[in-house]
């Protein structure tokens, strides 16, 4: 889970901050832990195969994708509803 605060300009020209939450689940495809040096920052790189992703802005669900459970929602609307009804699930 990654949390952030992002600045937005409103229609009235006032800047406001909104909380952002992104959640991902998956498996490592590649992982490079970098080199460790005394008193130096380490930069790691990873490539993931993501099987679940959810993005929320200010508590509102923007998108949710769950590959294993056949979930694909945009703004809280299940875009696979007809498909799931057609296959009996």
C-alpha positions as CSV (number, residue, x, y, z in Angstrom):
1,X,0.0,0.0,0.0
2,X,1.3,3.4,-1.0
3,X,-0.2,6.6,0.5
4,X,0.3,10.1,-0.7
5,X,-1.1,13.6,-0.5
6,X,-1.6,15.3,-3.8
7,X,-2.3,19.0,-4.5
8,X,-5.2,20.0,-6.7
9,X,-6.6,23.4,-7.8
10,X,-10.3,23.8,-7.3
11,X,-12.6,25.7,-9.7
12,X,-12.3,28.7,-7.4
13,X,-8.6,28.8,-7.9
14,X,-7.8,27.5,-4.4
15,X,-5.2,24.8,-3.9
16,X,-6.3,21.8,-1.7
17,X,-4.7,18.5,-0.8
18,X,-6.4,15.2,-1.2
19,X,-5.3,11.8,0.2
20,X,-4.4,9.1,-2.3
21,X,-4.1,5.4,-1.6
22,X,-2.8,2.8,-4.1
23,X,-2.8,-0.9,-3.3
24,X,-1.0,-3.6,-5.3
25,X,-0.5,-7.3,-4.9
26,X,1.6,-9.4,-7.2
27,X,4.7,-11.5,-7.7
28,X,8.3,-10.5,-8.4
29,X,9.4,-11.1,-11.9
30,X,12.8,-9.5,-11.4
31,X,14.5,-8.0,-8.4
32,X,17.8,-6.1,-8.2
33,X,18.7,-5.2,-4.6
34,X,21.4,-2.8,-5.8
35,X,24.8,-2.5,-4.2
36,X,25.3,-1.8,-0.5
37,X,27.9,0.8,0.4
38,X,28.6,2.2,3.9
39,X,26.8,5.6,4.4
40,X,25.3,5.6,0.9
41,X,21.8,5.2,-0.4
42,X,20.8,2.0,-2.0
43,X,18.6,2.0,-5.1
44,X,16.6,-1.2,-5.6
45,X,14.7,-2.1,-8.8
46,X,11.8,-4.5,-9.1
47,X,9.5,-5.7,-11.8
48,X,6.2,-7.1,-10.6
49,X,3.5,-9.2,-12.2
50,X,0.5,-7.4,-10.6
51,X,-2.7,-9.4,-10.0
52,X,-4.6,-6.8,-7.9
53,X,-4.6,-3.0,-8.1
54,X,-6.9,-0.5,-6.4
55,X,-6.7,3.3,-6.5
56,X,-8.6,5.6,-4.1
57,X,-8.6,9.4,-4.1
58,X,-10.1,11.2,-1.1
59,X,-11.8,7.9,0.0
60,X,-13.5,7.4,-3.4
61,X,-12.6,4.2,-5.4
62,X,-11.3,5.3,-8.8
63,X,-10.3,1.9,-10.2
64,X,-10.1,-1.7,-8.9
65,X,-8.7,-4.7,-10.9
66,X,-8.5,-8.2,-9.5
67,X,-7.4,-10.7,-12.1
68,X,-8.0,-13.8,-10.0
69,X,-11.6,-12.8,-8.9
70,X,-12.7,-11.3,-12.2
71,X,-13.2,-7.8,-10.7
72,X,-12.8,-4.6,-12.9
73,X,-14.5,-1.5,-11.4
74,X,-14.2,2.1,-12.5
75,X,-15.6,4.7,-10.2
76,X,-17.3,1.9,-8.2
77,X,-19.1,0.5,-11.2
78,X,-18.5,-3.2,-12.0
79,X,-17.6,-3.2,-15.7
80,X,-17.7,-7.0,-15.9
81,X,-21.2,-7.3,-14.5
82,X,-22.8,-8.5,-17.8
83,X,-19.9,-10.8,-18.5
84,X,-20.1,-12.4,-15.0
85,X,-23.9,-12.9,-15.4
86,X,-23.4,-14.5,-18.8
87,X,-20.9,-17.1,-17.5
88,X,-23.0,-17.8,-14.3
89,X,-20.6,-16.1,-11.9
